[in-house]
């Protein structure tokens, strides 16, 4: 049986072996009770996967303006930052996007990124959405488990490499190919793979 943490551990292992500073930035995980108490302020229920993620680690804070990518040029937000991001952005999201019930979890520094949706009917998992300015909010993975499984496959396919600045470089076309192969029913990746083809 697959577990979310096995894929998270594999991603961390890749970073560590590649000389990435991720392990020094990651904060210790929180207890389930602490996470549930903090997310109790949300106007909806988060899936168990969200709680499992923050029990694993509590994100990577920016240090002196510097931060390290977890996947695809996106920083894993500490829970406090994720909730603050939601508090500030949700009223605006509701005005512009039909899908606004999600919490940004992996952010790229320009307020775009991956968010985990609210749980439906008490489900353990919920879709992962991607916010990109000008492109709206799109479902990109059926669950956080599927996202991390895809990202591990991307690491194994050399989609990511260590850049000269010590952070991840991403081959976005190859990322689209890997993601589309593992998520064939997600329309976003079919379009992404097509649009990102080298000319």
ROKOLDO-936542 format. One record per atom (N, C-alpha, C, O): x, y, z; residue in three letters. Coordinates in steps of 0.05 Angstrom, whole numbers, plus 32768, in hexadecimal, padded with zeros to 4 digits. Each point is the difference from the previous one (the first is absolute). Example, Ala and Ser with C-alpha at 12.3 -4.5 7.8 and 13.67 -1.06 7.14 Angstrom:
REM residues 2
81087F8E809CALA;7FEE80188000ALA;801280188000ALA;80158000800DALA;7FE480157FE5SER;801080188001SER;7FF18016800ESER;800A80168004SER;
REM end
This chain:
REM residues 199
80117FE88000UNK;7FEF80188000UNK;801180198000UNK;80148002800FUNK;7FE580117FE0UNK;801080197FFEUNK;7FF980138017UNK;7FE980018009UNK;802C800D8000UNK;7FFC80148015UNK;800C801A7FF7UNK;801580017FF3UNK;7FDE80158015UNK;800A801B7FF9UNK;801D8004800AUNK;8010800A7FF1UNK;7FF57FEE8027UNK;801A8006800CUNK;80177FF17FF1UNK;8017800A8001UNK;7FE47FDF7FF3UNK;80157FF27FF2UNK;800A80117FE8UNK;801880017FFAUNK;7FD6800D7FF9UNK;800880127FEAUNK;800D8019800AUNK;8013800A7FF4UNK;7FE380018022UNK;800C8018800CUNK;801D7FF98008UNK;801280107FFCUNK;7FF27FD98010UNK;801B7FF88008UNK;80127FFC7FE8UNK;801880078002UNK;7FDE7FEF7FE8UNK;80107FFD7FE8UNK;8009801B7FF5UNK;801680027FF7UNK;7FD880118009UNK;8007801B7FF7UNK;8016800C8011UNK;8013800C7FF6UNK;7FE97FF28024UNK;8015800A8013UNK;801A7FF27FFCUNK;8015800D8000UNK;7FEA7FD97FFBUNK;80197FF17FFBUNK;800E80097FE7UNK;801980028000UNK;7FD880047FEBUNK;800C800A7FE8UNK;800E801B8005UNK;801780047FF8UNK;7FDC800E8016UNK;800B801A8007UNK;801B7FFC8010UNK;8014800C7FFAUNK;7FEB7FE2801AUNK;80177FFC8011UNK;80187FF57FF0UNK;8016800A8003UNK;7FE57FE27FECUNK;80157FF57FF0UNK;800B80137FEBUNK;80177FFE7FF8UNK;7FD980168000UNK;800880137FECUNK;800D8019800CUNK;800780127FF1UNK;7FFC7FEF8029UNK;800D8016800DUNK;7FED80188004UNK;800A80168006UNK;7FDC7FE67FF7UNK;7FED80158005UNK;7FFE8007801DUNK;80047FEE8011UNK;7FF7802B7FF6UNK;7FFE8008801DUNK;7FE47FFB800BUNK;7FFA80088016UNK;7FF57FE97FDBUNK;7FE47FFC8009UNK;7FFE7FF6801DUNK;7FF0800A8010UNK;80217FE17FF6UNK;7FFD7FF4801AUNK;800680138017UNK;7FF67FFD8016UNK;801A80177FE5UNK;800680148015UNK;7FEB80158002UNK;7FFE800E8015UNK;7FF17FF47FD7UNK;7FEA80148000UNK;7FE67FF4800BUNK;7FF0800E800DUNK;800C7FD87FEFUNK;7FE77FF48009UNK;7FFD8001801EUNK;80127FF9800FUNK;7FD6800F7FFAUNK;7FFA8001801CUNK;7FF47FE58009UNK;7FF37FF37FF0UNK;801080068029UNK;7FF47FE7800AUNK;7FE280007FFDUNK;7FF380158000UNK;80027FD47FFDUNK;7FE37FFD7FFDUNK;7FF180088019UNK;800C80018016UNK;7FDA80047FE6UNK;7FEF80078017UNK;7FEF7FE88008UNK;7FFE7FED7FF1UNK;7FF780148026UNK;7FEE7FEB8009UNK;7FE580037FF1UNK;7FF980157FF8UNK;7FF97FD48006UNK;7FE680017FF2UNK;7FED8013800FUNK;7FF1800F7FF3UNK;800F7FF18028UNK;7FEF8011800FUNK;8006801E7FFBUNK;7FEE80107FFDUNK;802C7FF68001UNK;8008801C7FFBUNK;7FF780097FE5UNK;7FF780167FFCUNK;800D7FD87FF0UNK;7FF780077FE5UNK;7FE280057FFFUNK;7FF780137FF4UNK;7FFA7FDA8017UNK;7FE380038000UNK;7FF78019800EUNK;7FEC800D7FF7UNK;80217FFA801EUNK;7FF98019800EUNK;800580187FEFUNK;7FEF80127FFFUNK;80287FEF7FF3UNK;800780177FEFUNK;7FED80027FE8UNK;7FF880167FF9UNK;80017FD37FFBUNK;7FEF80027FE8UNK;7FE380028007UNK;7FEF80027FEEUNK;800B7FFE802CUNK;7FE480048008UNK;7FF5801B7FF9UNK;7FE880048001UNK;8029800F7FF8UNK;7FF8801B7FF8UNK;7FF580007FE3UNK;7FF380137FF8UNK;80127FD87FF9UNK;7FF880007FE4UNK;7FE17FFB7FFEUNK;7FF57FF38011UNK;7FFF80197FDAUNK;7FE37FFC7FFDUNK;7FF87FE67FF3UNK;7FE97FFD7FF7UNK;802A7FF08008UNK;7FFA7FE67FF5UNK;80147FEC800CUNK;80128008800EUNK;7FE97FDF7FEDUNK;80117FEA800CUNK;80167FF87FECUNK;7FFB7FFC7FE8UNK;801D80018022UNK;80167FF77FEFUNK;80027FE28002UNK;7FF87FF38014UNK;801280007FD6UNK;80037FE38000UNK;80167FF68012UNK;801280108008UNK;7FED7FD77FFFUNK;80147FF48012UNK;801C80027FF4UNK;80148002800EUNK;7FEE7FFD7FD7UNK;801A80037FF3UNK;800E801A8008UNK;801980018003UNK;7FD880148000UNK;800B801A8007UNK;800C7FFE801CUNK;8016800B8005UNK;7FDC7FE8800DUNK;800A7FFC801BUNK;80197FEF8000UNK;80138006800EUNK;7FEC7FE57FE2UNK;80177FEE7FFEUNK;8019800E7FF6UNK;80167FFB8009UNK;7FE680177FE4UNK;801680107FF5UNK;800E80108016UNK;801880018002UNK;7FD8800D800EUNK;800B80128014UNK;80097FF18019UNK;800F800A8011UNK;7FE97FDD7FF2UNK;800B7FEF8015UNK;801C7FF77FF7UNK;80127FFC8011UNK;7FF280017FD5UNK;801A7FF77FF5UNK;801580178005UNK;80147FFB800DUNK;7FE6801D7FE9UNK;801180178005UNK;7FEE80197FFFUNK;7FEB7FFF7FF3UNK;801E80168019UNK;7FF180198000UNK;800D80147FEDUNK;800580178008UNK;7FFF7FE17FE0UNK;800880137FEBUNK;801C800B8003UNK;800F7FF88012UNK;7FF8801B7FDCUNK;801A800C8000UNK;7FFD801F8000UNK;7FF8800B7FECUNK;800E8001802BUNK;7FFD801D8001UNK;8016800E7FEFUNK;80157FF57FFCUNK;7FE480237FFBUNK;801480107FF2UNK;8013800B8015UNK;7FF880098015UNK;80227FF67FE5UNK;801480098013UNK;801080177FF4UNK;800E7FFC7FECUNK;7FF0801B8020UNK;800E80187FF5UNK;7FFB80047FE2UNK;801280077FF1UNK;7FD57FF48008UNK;7FF880047FE4UNK;80077FE97FEEUNK;7FFA80007FE8UNK;80147FEB8023UNK;80077FE97FF0UNK;7FED7FE98006UNK;7FF77FFD8017UNK;80047FF37FD5UNK;7FF07FE88004UNK;80087FEA7FECUNK;800D80067FECUNK;7FEB7FE2801AUNK;80077FE97FF0UNK;7FE77FF37FF5UNK;7FEC7FFC800FUNK;80157FFB7FD8UNK;7FE97FF37FF4UNK;7FFD7FE4800BUNK;80147FF28006UNK;7FD380057FFCUNK;7FFA7FE48007UNK;7FFC7FF17FE6UNK;800C7FEB7FFCUNK;7FE3801F7FF3UNK;7FFC7FF57FE5UNK;7FFB80177FECUNK;7FF380148007UNK;80177FE97FE1UNK;7FF980127FEAUNK;8000801D8006UNK;7FED800F7FFAUNK;80297FFB8013UNK;8002801C8007UNK;7FEB800A8013UNK;7FF980188000UNK;7FFD7FD78011UNK;7FEB80078013UNK;80097FF9801DUNK;800A7FE98005UNK;7FF3802A800DUNK;80087FFC801CUNK;7FE87FF3800EUNK;7FE980077FFCUNK;801D7FE68016UNK;7FEC7FF38011UNK;7FFB80148017UNK;801180048012UNK;7FD780077FEEUNK;7FF980158014UNK;7FFC7FF4801CUNK;7FF27FEC8002UNK;801A80208013UNK;7FF87FF8801BUNK;7FE280058004UNK;7FF580117FF3UNK;7FFF7FDF801EUNK;7FE380028004UNK;7FF7801C8007UNK;7FEC80097FF6UNK;80238005801BUNK;7FF8801B8007UNK;7FFF80127FE8UNK;7FEE80117FFDUNK;80267FED7FF1UNK;800080107FE8UNK;7FEA7FF87FEDUNK;7FF380117FF4UNK;80087FD5800AUNK;7FEA7FF77FEEUNK;7FE5800B8009UNK;7FF080097FF0UNK;800C7FF7802BUNK;7FE6800A800AUNK;7FFF801F7FFDUNK;7FEA800B7FFBUNK;802C80038009UNK;8000801D7FFCUNK;7FFB80077FE2UNK;7FF280137FFAUNK;801A7FDD7FF5UNK;7FFC80037FE3UNK;7FE37FFD7FF9UNK;7FF480107FF1UNK;7FFF7FDC801BUNK;7FE37FFC7FFCUNK;7FF08017800BUNK;7FEE800A7FF2UNK;80187FFF8026UNK;7FF18016800CUNK;800180197FF0UNK;7FEC800E7FFCUNK;802B7FF87FF9UNK;800380187FF0UNK;7FF47FFD7FE4UNK;7FF680137FF4UNK;800D7FD58000UNK;7FF87FFD7FE4UNK;7FE47FF67FFBUNK;7FF580057FEAUNK;7FFF7FED8029UNK;7FE67FF37FFBUNK;7FEA80147FF8UNK;7FF17FFA7FEDUNK;800D801D8020UNK;7FEB80137FF7UNK;800380087FE2UNK;7FEC80037FF2UNK;802D80008006UNK;800580087FE4UNK;7FFA7FE87FEEUNK;7FF580037FEAUNK;80147FE5801EUNK;7FFC7FE87FF0UNK;7FE27FFC7FFBUNK;7FF87FF87FEAUNK;7FF8800C802AUNK;7FE37FFC7FFDUNK;7FF380137FECUNK;7FEC7FF97FF3UNK;8021801E8009UNK;7FF580137FECUNK;80077FF77FE4UNK;7FF080057FEDUNK;80277FEF800FUNK;80097FFA7FE5UNK;7FFF7FE37FF7UNK;80007FFB7FE8UNK;80007FF3802BUNK;80017FE37FF9UNK;7FE97FF1800CUNK;7FF980038017UNK;7FFB7FEB7FD9UNK;7FEB7FEF800AUNK;800A7FED8015UNK;7FF37FFB8014UNK;80267FFB7FE8UNK;800C7FED8013UNK;801280108012UNK;801680077FF9UNK;7FE17FFE8020UNK;801080108013UNK;80047FF2801AUNK;800D800A8012UNK;7FE77FDE7FF1UNK;80037FF18019UNK;80187FEE8000UNK;7FFE7FE77FFDUNK;801980248007UNK;801A7FF28000UNK;80148011800FUNK;7FFD80188004UNK;80197FDB8004UNK;8015800D800FUNK;801A7FFD7FF1UNK;80097FEA7FFBUNK;8004802D7FFEUNK;801980007FF2UNK;80157FF28013UNK;800280078017UNK;800C7FE67FDDUNK;80127FEF8010UNK;801D80017FF5UNK;80137FFF800FUNK;7FEF80047FD6UNK;801A80027FF3UNK;7FFF80197FEEUNK;7FF180007FEDUNK;801F8014801AUNK;7FFE801A7FF3UNK;801A80097FF3UNK;80157FF98009UNK;7FE980157FE0UNK;801780067FF0UNK;800D801C8005UNK;801380077FF2UNK;7FE380078022UNK;800C801A8006UNK;7FF280177FF2UNK;800480188007UNK;7FEA7FE27FE7UNK;7FF080157FF3UNK;7FE27FFC8004UNK;7FEF800A7FF1UNK;800B7FE78024UNK;7FE47FFA8008UNK;7FF27FEC7FEEUNK;7FE77FFD8003UNK;80277FF67FEBUNK;7FF57FE97FF1UNK;80097FE6800EUNK;80148001800FUNK;7FDE7FEA7FECUNK;80097FE6800AUNK;7FEB7FEC8004UNK;7FE980027FF6UNK;801E7FE88018UNK;7FEF7FE98004UNK;7FF18002801BUNK;800C80078015UNK;7FDA7FF47FEAUNK;7FF180008019UNK;7FF07FE78003UNK;7FF97FF27FEDUNK;80018007802CUNK;7FF17FE88006UNK;7FE380088005UNK;7FFA80118011UNK;7FF47FE17FE2UNK;7FE380078001UNK;7FF47FF7801AUNK;800A7FEE800EUNK;7FDF801D7FF8UNK;7FF07FF88017UNK;7FF77FE37FFBUNK;7FFC7FF77FEAUNK;80007FFA802DUNK;7FF77FE57FFEUNK;7FE27FFF7FF9UNK;7FF180118009UNK;80077FDC7FE8UNK;7FE47FFC7FF9UNK;7FF67FE7800DUNK;800C7FEA7FFDUNK;7FDF80188012UNK;7FF37FE9800DUNK;80137FF08012UNK;7FFE7FE88001UNK;80138027800CUNK;80127FF38013UNK;80157FEE7FF4UNK;800B7FEF800DUNK;7FFC80167FD9UNK;80137FF07FF3UNK;801C8004800AUNK;80078016800AUNK;800A7FD67FF4UNK;801C80028009UNK;801080127FEFUNK;8012800E8009UNK;7FE87FF27FDCUNK;800F800F7FEDUNK;7FEE80147FF2UNK;7FE87FFD8001UNK;802580177FF2UNK;7FF180147FF1UNK;801280097FE9UNK;80187FFE8002UNK;7FDC800D7FE9UNK;801180087FE9UNK;801480168008UNK;7FFC80108012UNK;801A7FF07FDFUNK;801480158002UNK;7FFB80137FE8UNK;7FFE7FF77FEAUNK;80008023801CUNK;7FFC80137FEBUNK;801980107FFBUNK;801280018011UNK;7FEF800C7FD8UNK;801780117FF9UNK;7FF5801C7FF9UNK;7FEF80027FEEUNK;801A80128020UNK;7FF9801C7FF9UNK;8016800C7FF0UNK;801780018008UNK;7FE280097FE1UNK;8014800E7FEFUNK;7FF280197FF5UNK;7FEB7FFE7FF3UNK;802180198013UNK;7FF380197FF7UNK;7FFB80007FE2UNK;80117FFB7FF0UNK;7FD6800C800AUNK;7FF880007FE4UNK;7FF57FE67FF6UNK;7FF37FFF7FEBUNK;80127FEC8024UNK;7FF67FE57FF8UNK;7FEC7FF58014UNK;7FF57FEA7FFBUNK;80068024801BUNK;7FEC7FF78013UNK;80097FEA8013UNK;80187FFC8003UNK;7FD57FF68008UNK;80047FEA8013UNK;7FF87FE67FF2UNK;7FE97FFD7FF9UNK;802A7FF18004UNK;7FFB7FE77FF2UNK;80077FE88011UNK;80148001800FUNK;7FDC7FEB7FF0UNK;80077FE7800EUNK;80177FF37FF0UNK;7FFE7FFC7FE8UNK;80177FFD8026UNK;80187FF47FF3UNK;80077FE4800AUNK;800E7FF27FF2UNK;7FE880078026UNK;80047FE5800AUNK;7FE77FF8800FUNK;7FF38011800CUNK;80077FD57FF4UNK;7FE87FF6800FUNK;80048001801EUNK;7FED8000800FUNK;802C80007FF9UNK;80068000801DUNK;801D80098005UNK;801080027FEDUNK;7FF68003802CUNK;801C80078007UNK;80127FE87FFCUNK;801780047FF7UNK;7FDF7FE5800FUNK;80107FE77FFBUNK;80087FFE7FE3UNK;80177FFA7FF9UNK;7FD6800B7FF5UNK;80057FFE7FE3UNK;801480167FF7UNK;80107FFB7FEFUNK;7FEE801C801DUNK;801380167FFAUNK;801C7FF78007UNK;801280037FF0UNK;7FF27FF38028UNK;801B7FF98009UNK;800A7FE77FF1UNK;80187FFE7FFBUNK;7FD77FF07FFEUNK;80077FE97FEFUNK;800A800A7FE5UNK;80147FF67FF6UNK;7FDF801D7FFFUNK;8008800C7FE6UNK;801A800F8003UNK;80117FFE7FEEUNK;7FF380108028UNK;8019800F8003UNK;80187FEE8004UNK;801680067FF7UNK;7FE67FE38017UNK;80157FED8002UNK;80087FF57FE5UNK;80177FFD7FF9UNK;7FD47FFD7FF7UNK;80067FF77FE4UNK;800F80157FF0UNK;80117FFA7FF0UNK;7FE9801F8016UNK;800D80177FF2UNK;801D80018009UNK;801280047FEFUNK;7FF47FF9802AUNK;801C7FFF800AUNK;800F7FE97FF2UNK;801680047FF8UNK;7FDD7FE58007UNK;800D7FE87FF4UNK;800580047FE2UNK;80127FF47FF5UNK;7FDE801D7FFEUNK;800280057FE3UNK;801280187FFAUNK;8002800A7FEAUNK;800C8000802BUNK;801280167FFDUNK;7FF2801A7FF7UNK;800C80117FF3UNK;7FDB7FF28015UNK;7FF280197FFBUNK;800D80168010UNK;800180177FF7UNK;80087FE38022UNK;800C80138012UNK;801E7FFC8002UNK;80097FE97FFFUNK;8005802C8003UNK;801D7FFF8004UNK;800880178012UNK;7FF280148002UNK;80267FE9800AUNK;800A80168011UNK;800C80167FEFUNK;80127FFB7FF0UNK;7FE4801D8014UNK;800A80177FF1UNK;8019800B800CUNK;80097FF88016UNK;8003801B7FDDUNK;8019800D8009UNK;7FFB800F801BUNK;80138003800FUNK;7FD480067FF5UNK;7FFA800E8019UNK;7FF97FEE8017UNK;7FF980098015UNK;80097FDC7FE7UNK;7FFA7FED8015UNK;7FE37FFA8003UNK;7FF87FF28012UNK;7FF780177FDBUNK;7FE47FFA8001UNK;7FF87FF07FE8UNK;80117FFC7FEEUNK;7FD77FFA8011UNK;7FF77FEF7FEAUNK;7FFD800F7FE6UNK;7FF580167FFFUNK;80157FDE7FEBUNK;7FF980087FE5UNK;7FEC7FEB7FF6UNK;80017FE98007UNK;7FEC80207FE8UNK;7FEB7FEF7FF7UNK;7FFE7FFF7FE2UNK;800080167FF3UNK;7FFF7FD38001UNK;7FFA7FFC7FE4UNK;7FE17FFE7FFDUNK;7FF57FEB8004UNK;7FFF802C7FF6UNK;7FE380018002UNK;7FF27FEF7FEBUNK;7FEA7FF58005UNK;802280087FE3UNK;7FF47FEF7FECUNK;80007FE3800AUNK;7FEC7FF27FFDUNK;802A8005800EUNK;80027FE48009UNK;7FEE7FFC8018UNK;7FF47FEB8003UNK;8009802A800EUNK;7FEC7FFE8016UNK;7FE47FFB7FF5UNK;7FF27FEF800BUNK;8007801F7FE0UNK;7FE67FFD7FF4UNK;7FFC7FE47FF6UNK;7FEA7FF48002UNK;802B80017FF1UNK;7FFE7FE57FF5UNK;7FFC7FEB8016UNK;7FEF7FEF7FFEUNK;802180138018UNK;7FFE7FED8016UNK;7FE48003800DUNK;7FF37FEC8006UNK;8005802C8000UNK;7FE68005800DUNK;7FE97FF67FEFUNK;7FED7FF5800BUNK;801480107FDBUNK;7FEB7FF77FEFUNK;7FFE7FE17FFFUNK;7FEA7FF48000UNK;802E7FFF7FFFUNK;80007FE37FFFUNK;7FF47FF48019UNK;7FF17FEC7FFFUNK;8014801F8019UNK;7FF67FF58019UNK;7FE5800A8007UNK;7FF27FF68012UNK;8005801F7FE0UNK;7FE5800C8006UNK;7FF180057FE6UNK;7FF980167FFAUNK;80027FD47FF7UNK;7FF580037FE5UNK;7FE4800C7FFFUNK;7FF7800A7FECUNK;7FFA7FF4802AUNK;7FE5800B8001UNK;7FFE801D8008UNK;7FEB800C8001UNK;802C80008005UNK;8001801C8008UNK;800680117FE7UNK;801680007FF5UNK;7FD6800F8003UNK;800280107FE7UNK;801780148001UNK;800C80057FEBUNK;7FF98006802CUNK;801580148003UNK;801B7FF67FF5UNK;800E800F7FF2UNK;7FF97FD88014UNK;801A7FF67FF8UNK;80017FFA7FE3UNK;801680027FF4UNK;7FD47FF68000UNK;80007FFB7FE3UNK;8006801A7FF1UNK;800F80007FEDUNK;7FE58016801CUNK;8005801A7FF4UNK;801C800A8006UNK;800D800B7FEFUNK;7FFB7FF1802AUNK;801B80098008UNK;80167FF37FF0UNK;8012800D7FF6UNK;7FEC7FD98006UNK;80147FF17FF1UNK;8001800A7FE3UNK;801580017FF4UNK;7FD480068001UNK;7FFE80097FE5UNK;800C801C7FFDUNK;800F80067FEEUNK;7FEA800C8025UNK;8009801C7FFFUNK;801E80038005UNK;800C80127FF6UNK;7FFF7FDC801BUNK;801B80048008UNK;80157FF27FEEUNK;80177FFF8006UNK;7FDF7FF67FE3UNK;80127FF37FEEUNK;801580137FF5UNK;7FF980177FF9UNK;80207FE18007UNK;801580127FF5UNK;7FFA80067FE3UNK;7FF87FEF7FF1UNK;800D802A8006UNK;7FFA80087FE4UNK;80177FF87FEEUNK;7FFF80057FE8UNK;
REM end
